[in-house]
């Protein structure tokens, strides 16, 4: 090496330093953004507040159990494959995605169950068990879901929506597809059985929306799942996080944990870097925030730099998604009859959702999502054991609930409900546990009002009406993640990073 260096004249020009991009937060949106920026020639630094990457996809490990902190449903895997391809690699070489069937087992309060799958024949048979007359209606609903998918996902999912004219161009399509109505209303047009209406309309809850108010554009999820399936990453969702971090490092980027950003620095209307909680300043040519969009504007950008849309008044006046109470637990026994994904519906549906989204009232009853990853990957628990988390949609912090005083009683009520239904003997079988409340979403994940999915996915808070991927307030500031376009859910946050290809200049022209 020294002989090689000796042949280089002392005045030889050196390669110019690559423009620097700082990414705030290492959720899936931030990690995907870092990979895409690295592929466009940037030197990327990802700054993460927590002690490990992942954001909402943080991994908890305790007592031999592995618990995925957040997203566990992997759909549209081609979006992940794109990221690996940008680095000249294949996703399958690093991560095994295993298809799940059924996608979800829905258990109604009367103990009847519905297995939701991607197999059209199996779905027709399940529909017929409840109401044979609804089979034709189901086919019509899926045809409408596909039509919405062709517009809402394929044509609009990675459109920047920088201008109101972008929105104006798609309004005719949205009207034609009936997007002014809700998902539940669309389903009800085709399905008569009340339980089937619930089974086919719950998808907005996966992205923080109320099926009775979320735009029917979110009905595209039904076709998206049928087209690509529902998968689980072997080793847990954390395997995808680790794989993305490896891609970033392979591009020459870095992921730095325990580095909380306190402020986005601005000079003459353009982002110039970030100031850390420690006081250190990290200069950058562009800044990408994967932090909650409302948190970004309210807490990371000084008020004098917010003069266009995202003033405090606008942030406070927006409607936010529900929050979540999540109980992670491991058992010393296994429950082999429990599916990978189970939705347990309580005695109320519409009324409970009204309590959560509109009244901001913590009700005594609940509906639950139970995740049993060891149904697919036994390595996530010690031999003979099962790993679970149960998630209960609850109001965000506007409810005024004192979660420090309420959490244990609420957890116990979930345990009783599960023990009396699909997990008999649960309380005696628990060997380890961990709880996250809406207060944790606020304090740990810096989610405004503890909302788990950012702004509620209403038509009036979607596309151009949502915080833009290219900041309206500050030049060279960009947003990715659940709080910006197109929204929450793994496909949504990955598409938000995809939008950057259209709005961030290539590194060769960034300076």
Long-range contacts (C-beta under 8 A, 24 or more apart in sequence): 17-43, 18-42, 18-43, 18-507, 19-43, 19-285, 19-286, 19-507, 19-510, 19-511, 20-44, 20-45, 20-283, 20-284, 20-285, 21-45, 21-284, 21-285, 21-286, 21-287, 21-288, 22-47, 22-273, 22-274, 22-282, 22-284, 22-286, 22-287, 22-288, 23-47, 23-287, 23-288, 23-289, 23-290, 24-261, 24-264, 24-274, 24-287, 24-288, 24-289, 24-290, 24-291, 24-296, 24-300, 25-49, 25-55, 25-289, 25-290, 25-291, 25-481, 26-53, 26-54, 26-55, 26-241, 26-245, 26-255, 26-257, 26-290, 27-54, 27-55, 27-56, 27-57, 27-290, 27-481, 27-493, 28-55, 28-57, 28-71, 28-240, 28-241, 28-244, 28-490, 28-493, 28-494, 29-290, 29-480, 29-481, 29-482, 29-493, 29-494, 29-496, 29-497, 30-55, 30-288, 30-290, 30-480, 30-481, 31-241, 31-244, 31-245, 31-248, 31-255, 32-79, 32-83, 32-244, 32-480, 32-493, 32-494, 32-497, 32-498, 33-288, 33-290, 33-478, 33-480, 33-496, 33-497, 33-500, 34-244, 34-248, 34-253, 34-255, 34-288, 35-83, 35-86, 35-87, 35-244, 35-247, 35-248, 35-251, 35-497, 36-83, 36-86, 36-497, 36-498, 36-500, 36-501, 37-286, 37-288, 37-500, 37-504, 38-86, 38-87, 38-247, 38-248, 38-251, 38-252, 38-253, 39-86, 39-87, 39-251, 40-501, 40-504, 40-506, 40-507, 41-506, 41-507, 41-508, 42-285, 42-286, 42-507, 42-510, 43-252, 43-253, 44-248, 44-251, 44-253, 44-254, 45-253, 45-254, 45-256, 45-282, 45-284, 46-248, 46-253, 46-254, 46-255, 46-256, 47-256, 47-259, 47-260, 47-261, 47-274, 47-276, 47-282, 48-255, 48-256, 48-257, 48-258, 48-259, 49-258, 49-259, 49-260, 49-261, 49-446, 50-257, 50-258, 50-444, 51-257, 51-258, 52-257, 53-241, 53-245, 53-255, 53-257, 54-237, 54-238, 54-241, 55-290, 55-445, 56-445, 56-452, 57-237, 57-238, 57-240, 57-241, 59-236, 59-237, 59-238, 59-241, 60-328, 60-434, 62-432, 62-434, 63-330, 63-431, 63-432, 64-330, 64-381, 64-382, 64-385, 65-330, 65-380, 65-381, 65-382, 65-385, 65-387, 65-432, 66-235, 66-236, 66-238, 66-379, 66-380, 66-381, 66-387, 67-236, 67-328, 67-330, 67-380, 67-387, 67-389, 67-434, 68-236, 68-237, 68-238, 68-371, 68-373, 68-389, 69-326, 69-436, 70-237, 71-237, 71-489, 71-490, 72-232, 72-237, 72-341, 72-371, 72-373, 73-206, 73-230, 73-341, 73-490, 74-230, 74-231, 74-232, 74-233, 74-237, 74-240, 74-490, 75-221, 75-224, 75-225, 75-228, 75-229, 75-230, 75-231, 75-489, 75-490, 75-491, 76-224, 76-228, 76-490, 76-491, 76-494, 77-228, 77-231, 78-228, 79-490, 79-491, 79-494, 79-495, 79-498, 80-240, 80-494, 82-498, 83-244, 83-247, 83-494, 84-243, 84-247, 87-247, 87-250, 87-251, 89-247, 89-250, 91-243, 94-239, 94-243, 94-246, 95-233, 95-234, 95-235, 95-239, 95-240, 95-243, 96-233, 96-234, 96-235, 97-231, 97-232, 97-233, 97-234, 98-231, 98-232, 98-233, 98-234, 98-376, 98-377, 99-229, 99-230, 99-231, 100-229, 100-230, 100-231, 100-232, 100-340, 100-341, 100-376, 102-339, 102-341, 103-225, 103-229, 103-230, 103-341, 104-230, 104-339, 104-341, 104-342, 104-343, 105-339, 105-341, 105-342, 105-343, 106-198, 106-199, 106-202, 106-342, 106-343, 106-345, 107-342, 107-343, 107-344, 107-345, 107-421, 107-422, 108-195, 108-198, 108-345, 109-345, 109-346, 109-347, 111-421, 112-195, 114-195, 114-196, 114-199, 115-339, 116-199, 118-225, 118-226, 118-229, 118-230, 120-226, 127-196, 130-193, 130-195, 130-196, 131-192, 131-193, 131-196, 133-192, 134-190, 134-191, 134-192, 134-193, 134-196, 137-190, 137-191, 137-192, 138-190, 138-191, 138-196, 138-200, 140-190, 141-186, 141-187, 141-189, 141-190, 141-191, 141-200, 141-219, 141-222, 142-222, 142-223, 142-226, 144-177, 144-178, 144-186, 144-190, 144-219, 145-219, 145-220, 145-221, 145-222, 145-223, 146-223, 147-177, 148-177, 148-179, 148-216, 148-217, 148-219, 148-220, 148-223, 149-220, 149-223, 149-224, 149-227, 151-177, 152-177, 152-179, 152-217, 152-220, 153-220, 153-224, 153-491, 156-463, 156-486, 157-486, 157-491, 157-492, 157-495, 157-498, 158-486, 158-495, 158-498, 158-499, 158-501, 158-502, 159-463, 159-485, 159-499, 159-502, 160-468, 160-469, 160-470, 160-485, 160-499, 160-502, 160-503, 161-463, 161-464, 161-466, 161-468, 161-469, 161-485, 162-468, 162-470, 162-503, 163-464, 164-464, 166-463, 166-464, 167-463, 167-464, 167-465, 170-463, 174-217, 174-459, 177-216, 177-217, 178-216, 179-215, 179-216, 179-217, 179-459, 180-215, 180-216, 180-459, 181-215, 181-216, 182-211, 182-212, 182-213, 182-214, 182-215, 182-216, 183-209, 183-211, 183-214, 183-215, 183-216, 183-218, 183-219, 184-211, 184-212, 185-212, 185-216, 186-216, 186-219, 187-219, 198-345, 198-349, 202-343, 204-457, 205-393, 206-489, 207-453, 207-457, 207-482, 207-487, 207-488, 207-489, 207-492, 208-321, 208-322, 208-451, 208-452, 208-453, 208-454, 208-456, 208-457, 208-482, 208-488, 209-321, 209-453, 209-456, 209-457, 209-458, 210-322, 210-353, 210-356, 210-357, 210-456, 211-353, 212-350, 212-353, 212-354, 213-357, 213-456, 213-458, 214-456, 214-457, 214-458, 215-457, 215-458, 215-459, 215-462, 217-459, 217-462, 218-457, 221-489, 224-491, 230-341, 232-340, 232-373, 232-376, 232-377, 234-376, 234-377, 234-379, 235-377, 235-379, 235-380, 236-373, 236-377, 236-380, 261-291, 261-300, 262-300, 263-300, 263-301, 263-302, 264-289, 264-296, 264-300, 264-301, 264-474, 264-477, 266-301, 266-302, 266-305, 266-474, 269-305, 269-474, 269-475, 270-474, 270-475, 270-476, 270-477, 271-471, 271-474, 271-475, 271-476, 271-477, 272-476, 274-300, 285-476, 285-510, 285-511, 286-476, 286-477, 286-478, 286-504, 286-510, 287-476, 287-477, 287-478, 288-477, 288-478, 288-479, 288-480, 288-500, 288-504, 289-477, 289-478, 289-479, 289-480, 289-481, 290-479, 290-480, 290-481, 291-446, 291-481, 292-445, 292-446, 292-447, 292-448, 292-451, 292-454, 292-481, 292-482, 292-483, 293-454, 293-455, 293-466, 293-467, 293-479, 293-481, 293-483, 293-484, 294-318, 294-320, 294-448, 294-449, 294-454, 294-455, 294-467, 294-483, 295-446, 295-447, 295-448, 296-467, 296-479, 296-483, 297-467, 297-473, 298-448, 299-446, 301-473, 301-474, 301-477, 305-473, 305-474, 306-473, 307-473, 308-472, 308-473, 309-472, 309-473, 310-467, 310-472, 310-473, 315-448, 318-455, 318-456, 318-461, 319-455, 319-456, 319-458, 319-461, 320-396, 320-398, 320-448, 320-449, 320-451, 320-454, 320-455, 320-456, 321-396, 321-451, 321-452, 321-453, 321-454, 321-455, 321-456, 321-457, 321-488, 322-356, 322-357, 322-393, 322-394, 322-395, 322-396, 322-451, 322-452, 322-453, 323-393, 323-394, 323-395, 323-396, 323-397, 323-437, 323-438, 323-441, 323-447, 323-449, 323-450, 323-451, 323-452, 324-391, 324-392, 324-393, 324-394, 324-436, 324-438, 324-441, 324-452, 325-391, 325-392, 325-394, 325-407, 325-410, 325-411, 325-414, 325-435, 325-436, 325-437, 325-438, 326-389, 326-390, 326-391, 326-392, 326-435, 326-436, 327-389, 327-390, 327-411, 327-414, 327-415, 327-433, 327-434, 327-435, 328-387, 328-388, 328-389, 328-433, 328-434, 328-435, 328-436, 329-388, 329-389, 329-390, 329-430, 329-432, 329-433, 329-434, 330-381, 330-382, 330-385, 330-386, 330-387, 330-388, 330-430, 330-431, 330-432, 330-433, 331-385, 331-386, 331-388, 331-423, 331-426, 331-429, 331-430, 331-431, 332-384, 332-385, 332-429, 332-430, 332-431, 333-384, 333-385, 333-386, 333-425, 333-429, 334-374, 334-384, 334-385, 334-386, 335-372, 335-386, 335-422, 335-423, 336-375, 337-422, 338-370, 338-372, 338-375, 338-386, 338-422, 338-423, 339-372, 339-375, 340-371, 340-372, 340-373, 340-375, 340-376, 341-369, 341-370, 341-371, 341-372, 342-369, 342-370, 342-372, 342-422, 343-367, 343-368, 343-369, 343-370, 344-368, 344-369, 344-370, 344-417, 344-418, 344-421, 344-422, 355-395, 356-393, 356-394, 356-395, 357-395, 357-456, 359-395, 360-395, 360-396, 360-398, 360-399, 360-400, 361-395, 361-399, 362-394, 362-395, 362-399, 362-401, 362-406, 362-410, 364-413, 366-392, 366-393, 366-394, 366-413, 366-414, 366-417, 367-392, 367-393, 368-392, 368-414, 368-417, 368-418, 370-418, 370-422, 385-431, 388-423, 390-414, 390-418, 394-438, 395-438, 396-438, 396-449, 396-450, 396-451, 396-452, 397-438, 397-439, 397-442, 397-449, 397-450, 398-449, 399-438, 401-438, 403-437, 403-438, 403-439, 404-439, 406-437, 407-435, 407-437, 411-435, 453-482, 453-487, 453-488, 454-481, 454-482, 454-483, 454-484, 454-487, 454-488, 455-483, 457-487, 457-488, 462-486, 462-487, 469-496, 469-499, 469-500, 469-503, 470-503, 478-503, 478-504
